[in-house]
């Protein structure tokens, strides 16, 4: 008999657990603790499930940072959009002007002096969704596939940091060993961040950083929009619009040691170098002034998705081109991407509404474009 004569208990009953808790919570039985731990496990499992769900959903993020390697990210506002990859490939191998460029670059390497062994491309990349920097990257990749020795680095505005796939952490300008060298240096930038905010003069650090005898600034800004900024830069840098002709003239100057002045490009500007001005009040008429019908359709189709993505832009272009005989040359794409929307990654809401409801897109165009968007999203869930 296990019964305690004083208490009348057998010793098998659950004994109270006394903890130093506030009044009313001082007696918690073991089964009460089990329930407490059980609910805590349920809460932890719920939080874990939420984390897994969030990790599988891709939000478009708006980077607010002052350099490529610092800063924080903030989720965009609704409606939420899936962030598409930026790895689509362009090919210029069938472009006659591109073939001439390849021949010119290989010819520059075969000079009697034999000084040119590698070309350096420095591409300003302010945003991940910048279509211009992606276009210049595709030019680099096409040249590499054609057998031209080119090294490509990105840089952020006037930041003294240059990075690529081999150097993701970035290198300083002195690590590139470009100062005082004769390496052909092609800088793809509008040069805006190189000027001092106060007096508009060129920053001394920029002049010292690119102290190369063979350099050129290739500006994506249309020649018709050149002004005091380009005039200031031209006092220290050879400057040319981004074009195959501009690169070829730079290559020819490697032997002649002379490069056309800024006035040369201003005098030669054609329709593709006119200032690109598209206002919200007359957007359709403005687009018609600068682009043919096929390119207008392409631009309007890009408005069907809330954000502008490199892969989606090219996929929509391929769909439009097959139906409207659009020739997506380097020059045509450059002109299209000079629209500020393709640099910021988003078309203003009012202009986007005008584009997607305009007569530019027929019901068949909309159906094909929506199918293209759905197919691309399905490939990248």
N, C-alpha and C positions, 0 to 999 in steps of 0.2 A: 504494500500500500504506500503510494508516493504522496499521499495527502499530508500537507503541513498542518499540524494540530493547532497552531496559533492563527494562521491565516485562512485555513480551509482550502488552500490552492494546491494543485498537484505539481506545479512547477512547469507544466507544459503549456500554460496559457501565455499569450504574447505579453511581454513586460513593457510598460511604458518607457519611452526614451525621453529623457528630460534634457532639453537644450536651453541655453541662455538666450531666450527669445522674448519679445514683448508679451505682455499679459494677454492671454487668450490663445497664444501659440506655443505654450510651454510644454504641452503634452502631445507629441506626434508619435503615432504608432508605426512600427516597421512597415506595415502594408501601406500606410500613408506616404512614407518615403518612396516606396516602389511606384506609386501612382505619380508622385512628383517627378521622379526620374523618367518615367514613361512619357509624360507630356513634354519634358525637355527634349527627349529624343525625337518626338514627333515634330517639334518646332525646328530642331536642327535639320531634320530630313527635309522639311518644307523649304527652309532657307537654301539648302543645297540644291534642291530642284529648281528654285528660282535662279540661282547662279548658272546652272547648266543651261536653262532656257535662254538667259541673256547672252551667254557665250555663243550660242548657236544663231543668234539674230544679229545681223550686220546693220548698224546704223550709219548714216552719213554723218561724219563728224566735221566740225568746223574748227580747224586748228588756229588757235590764237597764240602765236609764238613769235619771238624776235629772231630766232635762228633755227636752223634745221634740226638741232639736237636738244632744244630746250623748250619750255612752255608746257601748257596743259591743254586738254581737249574738252570740248563741251558738246553734248548731244544736240543735234539740230532740233528745231521745233517741228511739231507735226505738220503735215502728214509725214510719217517716217518712210524713208526710201532705202532700198538695199544699195550698198556701195559696190559698184561693179569694178572688176580689175582693169588695169591700164596696160595690158600687154599685147594688144592687137598689133599686127605687123603690116606695114606698108611696103610696097615694092615699086621702085622707080626704074627697074632694069630695062623696061621697054621705052622709056622716055629718051628721045634723041638728045635732048639737052643734057640729061644726066650722063649719057655715054660720053659726050664731049667733056664734061667735067672730070670724069674718071680718067680720060686720056690726058687731060691737062695736069692733073695731080700726079699721075705716074710720070709724065714728062718732066715735071719739076724735080722729081727724084733723080732723073737720069741726066742732070746737068753736069758739065765737065768738072765743076767744083765738087760735086757729090756731097753737098752740105745737108740736103734734106733727107732725113731718114724717117722721121715721124711727124705727123701733123697733130697739133693739139686743138681740140674743140672745148671751149669753156662756155657752158650753156647756163644762163641765168634761169633759175627755177623758183619762182615765188610761191607757187602752189602746186600741190600734187596733181590737180585737175587741169593744169595749164595745157591747152592744146598746142600752143606755140612751142613750148619746150619739148613736148612729145614729138612734134613734127621735126624739130631739129635733131632729136635723138634718132628718129627713123632715118634721117639723112646720114647720120654717122654710121648706123647699122648697115645701110645699103652700101656705103663706101667700103666698110670693112669686108662685107661679103664679096665686093668686087676686087678685093686684093689691095686696097689702099691702106697703108699703115696709119691708123688714126687712134689717138687716145682721147677719151671724152671724160670730162669732169663737169659736175654741176656746181653752181655756187648760188648763194642766196643774197641778192642785192649787193651791198658793199661789204658783206661779211668776208673776212679773210680766211675762209674755210672752203675747201673744194673736196667733193666726195663723189664716189661711184661705187659700183658693185664690189670692186677689189679693195676699196678703202671706205667702208661705210661710216667709220668714225670721223673721216675727213682729214685733209692735210692742209698745212699752212702754205702760203704762196712760196715761201723760201724753200719748203720741202719739194715743191715742183721744179725748182731750179730753172725758172724761166727768166729771171732777171739777168740782163746782160747777155742772154743767149741769142743764137740765130735761128732757133726753132720756130717754124711758122705757127703763129698763134692766132686762131680765129675765135673771136669773142662774140657770142650771140646774146646781145643785150640792148635795151633801149638807152642805157647809160643814165637813167634818171637818178638813181641812188648815188651816182658818182659826184654830183654837184653839191656844194655847200648850201644849206638852206638859206643862209643870210644873203650872200652876195652872188650866188649862182656860179661861182668859180669852181674849177675842178679840184677835187681833194688831192692834196700832195701824196697821200698814202696810195691812191690809185695809180698815180704817175710812177711812183717807185715800184709798186707791185708788178706792173706790167712793163718794166723797162727792158723790152725786147726790141731788137732792130727790125724784126719781121712780124708785125702784128697788124690786125685790122679789127675794127668794131663793125659788126654786121647788125644793123638795126632793123627790127621788125616793124618799126614805125613807117608808114607810107611817106615817101619823099615830099608829097604835098603838105604834110603836117610838120615838116622839119622847121625848126625855129632857132631861138637863141641857144637852146641846150645843145643842139647838134653843131652850131657854130662854135661854141666853147670847146666841145670835145674835139672838133676838127683841128683846133690849134695844137693839140698834143697827140692825137691819134688819127691815122687814116680811117675814114668812115665811109661806109657804103650800105645801101639797102641789102637786106637778105635776098639774094638771088644767085642763080648759077653764074650769071654774067659778073656780078660783083666778086665772087670767089675766083673766077678765072682771071679777072684783071689783077687781083691781088697776087695770084700765082705768077703772072707775067712780070709784076713789079719786083719779084724776088731777084731777078737778074738785072732789071733796069734801074732798080732802087728809086723808082718814082711811081706815085700812085695818083690817079685822078682826084682833083680837089672836090670839095663839097659842091661847088657850083656846077661841076660836070654832071652830077646826078640830077640836080635841079633842072638843068637845061634839057635833059633827056627824059624826064618823067613822062610816062604814058598813062593810059587810062587806069592801069593796075596800080599806079603810084599816086593817084589822086587821094586827097584827104578823105577818109571814110567817116562820113557823118550820117548817122541813122537816128532820127528823132522819134519820140514816142507818138507824136501826133500824126506823122505821115510815114510810118515805118514801111508799109508795103511799097509805096512809091519810091522811097529811098533805096530799098533793096533792089527794086527793078532797075534803078539807075546804075548800080554797081555789079549786079550779077545777072546771069542768063536765067532762063526759066527753070532749067534743071537744078541749078544751085539754089534758087529760091525755094523750090520744093524741098530740097535737102535741109535747108535751114529751118523751114516750117516744121518738117517732120521731127527735128531735134527737140522742138517744143512740146512734143507729146509726153515726154518723161519729165518729172519735176527738176532733175538736175542734168547737167551735161557731162557725159562720160566719154572718154576717148574710145573705148571699145564699142559703145552704143552708137556714137557718131559715125564711126567707120562702117558698122553693120547697116545702119540706116542708109548711108551713102551708097553702099553696094547694092541695096535693094532699089534705091531711086535710080542709080546709074544704069542698072540692067533694063529699066523701063523707059528711061528718058535720054539715053545716050550721053550721059555726063562723063566728061573726061577729067578724072581727079588727078591732075598734074600737081607737081610741087607748088608751082606758082598759083594755081587755082585754090589749093588748100590753104596756102599762106594768106591769100586775100580773104578767104572766108574766116580764118582764125584770127584775123586782125579785128574782127568784131569783138568788143570788150566782153561780151557774154562768154565767149569761149576761153577767156583768160580767167574770169571770176568763177566759172563753173555753173552759172545759173542765169537764165534769161529773166529779166524783170517780169513780174506777174502780169502787168497790163500789156506789155508787148507779147508775152507768151500767149495770152488769151486771144490777141488779134491774129497771131500766126496760125494757131490751131483751128480757128474758126473761119479763116480766110478761104477764098476760092482756090488758093494755091494747091490745096490738098483735096483731091476727089475722094469720094467714098472708098474707091478701090485703094487709093494711096493710104488712107487712114487704116484700112483693114490690114494691108500688108505691113505698115509700120507697127501697128499694135502686135501683129503676129511676130514680127522681128524682135520686139521688146520682150514678149513672153518667152520666146525661144532662148534669148540671151540670159534672162533671169533663170530659166530652167537649167541652163548649163552651169550656173553659179549659185546654187541654193544657199 
